[in-house]
Amino acid sequence: MKSFILIIGFIGLLLSVQLAFGLCYSDRHNTSWFEGWISCDEFPSPNEIRGDGHWILYDFKKTYRLGNSHIWNVNDPLHLARGLQDVAIDYSIDGDTWVEAGTYVWDQGSGSSIYEGVIGPNFDGLDARFVLITALSNYGDDCYGFSEIRFEAEELDDVIVTSTRDREKSNCLEVALYPNPVHDQGRMMIQTYCADEIRYSVMDVLGREVFFGDLPSTSALNDVVIDARDFPAGTYLVSVRQGIQEVRKQLLKVR
């Protein structure tokens, strides 16, 4: 067996002006709004008993024995209210049968450049390939999110699991943006090998959708034109979602 740390989610840029400062705050998380997972629309959960909601699913690709965890909540000073507060965590071996690990309260992020997150749940050796995090509440915003989660994990050498989700959903969504940066008009190329409906959106720094749409259930190469003429200059977040998959990319608008 091999013991190591799984770093899951969106890892902030860790830079320091002075080496000594970096050593003192080795786990700090930056304050960028786009460095994290944000959900502003409810979607049907992979765990049917959760219904529609704000959730994120992790597939480790093999089964691990999970131990301690560490949480970094939303750390953008302007959007701390998006941070998750009450959270349900479910786990699964095959992606079909779910067990609740527990419900937890996550502390709000500080918005500080030296924010180092908090100690998360100890999963006490449970075996899981899939981990589902569902937001039950946040600190008051319409959107929900967090920056990063880190699991301590032990690889199980003899556990082999075949999931129906692998056969149906594995690596079937690809997204490319060009030009990027964009001036007046951009294009979003969406290549899919799965048959679920696709939803795409472009969000500004406040999490507002400035461009969105749907594509029918099809397996094809889709060319979506983004009319960016009226977008204020700045950074935008592009999200393309199909079933349980989501691809997120940054788009820069220039004058």
N, C-alpha and C positions, 0 to 999 in steps of 0.2 A: 504494500500500500504506500501511496505517496501523499504527504501532507503539504499543503500550500494554500495560498489565498486566491480566491476568485474575485476579481475586481469587476463589478457589474454596474452598468449604467453609463453615465456620461462623466468623464473625468476632466476636471478643470485644469487649466494651465497653471503649473506650479513653478513660479519664477520668484526669485528673491534678489533684492539689491545687494544684500550682504550675506555671505555664507553663514555667519553666525545666526542671523535672523532666520534663514531657511532651516537650519538645524533645530531651532527652538520650535518652529511651527511646521514640521515636516508633513502634516496631514491637512494643511489649510486648503480651503476651496475658494476659487475666485468668485467675483461678484457679477459675472456676465449673465444676462437674462437667458441667453440661448444655450448655456452650458448646463443642460439638464433635460429632464422629461417633463413636458407640459401637455395636459389634456384639457381642452375646452368643450368637447362634445362627448356625450355618453355613447358607448357602444356595447353590444351584447357581450357578456363575459364568457370566456372559455369554460368557466365553472357555472353551469346553468342556474344553480341556486343563488348566485349573486345577481342575476338579472342584468339590466343595463346599468352602466356606471363608468367611472373613470378608473382604469386599471392598466397594468403593464405586466406582460408575461415574459419570463426568462426561460430559455431552453439551453441547458448546459451541454447538450448533445450526448452526454452519458450520465450515469448515476454517480452522485457524490454523497458522502456523509458530511452533513453540515454541522458547524459548531457556532462560534461567536460571529457577530456581525457588527458593522459600523455604518452609521447613517449620516449623510449630509443632506439636509433639507434645502429648499430653495434659498439661495443666498444673495439674490439681487435685491439691493436695498429698496427699490421701488415696488417690488412684488413679493415681499415676504409673506403676505396674506395668502399667496397661492400654495404655500408649503403645506404638506399633509399633516393632519393632526391625529385623527383616529384612523387606524389602518388595520385591515384584515389581511393575513398572509396564509395562503393555501399552498400545498405542495402535492406533487404527483410523480409517479414512476413512469406512467405511460401516456400522460396528457389527456386521459379520459376520465379516470377515477381520481377524485380530489379529496384531500384530508385537510382540515383546518389546523394550522400550526398554532394560531392564536390571534387575538386582537391586541393592538398596542397603541400607545400614545407617543407620537413623535414631537419633540420640542421644536419650536419655531427657529428658523435660521436667524443669525445675528445681523447679517448684512456687512460684517466686518471682513477685511482682507485677510485676517488671521483666523477666520472661523475654521475650526477643526472638526466640526460635526459632533456627534454623540455616540456613545456605545449603544448598539442596537440589541435585538433579541438574541439570546443564546438558544440555538435550535437543538442542542443537547444530543447530537448524534443521529438525527433523523436522516433517512436516505431519500434523496430526491433527484430527479432530473429536471423537472419543471417547477418553477416557483412563480406564483401569481400574487401580485401586490394590488390590493383594491383599496381605493380611497373611500372611507366612510364619512370623513369631514375634513375641512381644511381651516385656515385661520381667517376666512371671510371673503375670499375672492370668488369670482365666477369660474376661474380656471384652477386646475389642480396640478401639483407637480412636486418633484424633488430633484436634487442634483446627482446623487450617487449613492450606491450601496455596495458594501464590501463584505463578502462571506469568507470565513475560514472554512476550508473544505478538505476532505480526505478522499482521494480517488479509490474507488472500489474495483479491484482488478478483475473480478470474476462476474460482474453484473453486466449482462447484455440485455437491452430492452429494444424491441421494435415497436415503434409508435405509428398508428395510422396517420397521425399528423405529419410525420416525416414523409411518408409516401405521397401525401396530398399537397403539402405546403412548403417543402424544403426548397429554399433558394429560388423562388419562382417570381420575384419582383425586383426589377432593377430600374433605377431612375437616373437620368442625366439632365443637367441644365446647361444651356448655352444661349447666347454668350453670358458669361458671368465674370465681371459685373455686366449689368444690363442698363441700357439707356432708355429706349422707347419700347421695344418689343423683345421678349425672350421666348424661348421654346423649352418645353419640358417633354423629354422623350421617356415614355413609360413602357418598359418591356415586361410582359408577364407571361408565365407559363401555367398559370392557374385560372380558374373559371369564376372566381368570386367578383362581385362588383367592386370597383375601385373608387375611393373618395380622395380628392386632392384639395389642398388649401394652401394659401400663402398668408402668413400672419405677420403683423408689424410688431414692434417691440412691446406694445401693450397687450399683445395676445389677440388683437382684433383681426378677423378674417377680412382681407382686402381683395381676395380673389379665391374662388372655390368652384368646385364642380364634381360631377360624378361621371364615371364611364361604365357602360353596361358590362354584364358578365361575359367576358370574352378572353381568349388567349391570343394576344396579338401585340404588335408594336403600335403604340398610341402616341401621336404627336399633338401636344396641347400648346396652343399659343397663349402666352401671358402678356396681356396689354398692360405695360407698366408706365405708360405716359403720365398718368396722374398720381403715381406713387411718389411721396416725398423721398428725397435722397436718404439712404440709410441702409441698415441691415434687416433682412426679412428671413423668416423661417418657413421653408417649404416642407409640407408633410404630405406623404402619399401613403394611403392605407388600403390594404386588401386583406380581408379576413383578420387573422391574428397578426399579420405582418405590418410593419410600418417602416418607411424609409424617410429620414429627415435630412434636409440639406439647407445650408445657408445661401441666400441670394443677396447680392449687393446691388443696390440701385444707385446710379450716379447721374448727375445732371448732364 
